[in-house]
Amino acid sequence: MSVRLQRWLVVGVVFSAAFVLLGLSVARQPLALDVAVSKALHGVYAEPLGRVAQAGSDVLGPVLPYVLGAALLALALRRREHLGLCVRLAVVLLLCRLTSLVFKPIFLRERPRDYPDLSYPSGHVVSVASTGFVLLLLCAWLWPRLVRRVAVAVVVAVVLSAACRVVLGVHWVTDTIGAVLAVTGVGLLSACALQLLPPGDGRSLDG
């Protein structure tokens, strides 16, 4: 195992552990940050800003992994030489997305206001972060020159998604932080296991 791979594995373990520790620390009682932000935004979801946040949440949410999944399928059908890459990326996408579905029943965290489903981690933010993580891997393999621009777009999308969910009062701030920790940790570990981390020399599979 290369030193570079070992480092990424360590980073993946650290993020995954941070996700679990944060979940355990907030499962029974929200942090002071959570309470302060929740109080500051109390009732905003019913105001015009809340409608804007709802629109943003509709776009930046669970639909994105399906869109990327369809794009990976289309790429695999069009470019058969990338079939293996697309299948492995789809596996990472699925594993990252499952972090919300699997861990919500474990932590059993309540929402800031009455709302169906559990709270930690945020499913919407997990969806956006999962899509962004896999999209970055795809670009790193096929279009390395786009990685920086895509990374900026991913960060903006994740922040906007998190902000929308907090403004709507359906998630605590730490729910969104936990979502990013979970996706990064599981994403890195699964990418290492599936040999998806690019060599880092700027070369692409398309030459």
Secondary structure, DSSP 8 states (H G I E B T S, - for coil): --HHHHHHHHHHHHHHHHHHHHHHHHSSS--HHHHHHHHHTTTGGGSHHHHHHHHHHHHSSTHHHHHHHHHHHHHHHH-GGGHHHHHHHHHHHHHHHHHHHHHHHHH----SSS-SS--SS-HHHHHHHHHHHHHHHHHHHH-GGGHHHHHHHHHHHHHHHHHHHHHTTSS-HHHHHHHHHHHHHHHHHHHHHTT-S--SSS--TT-
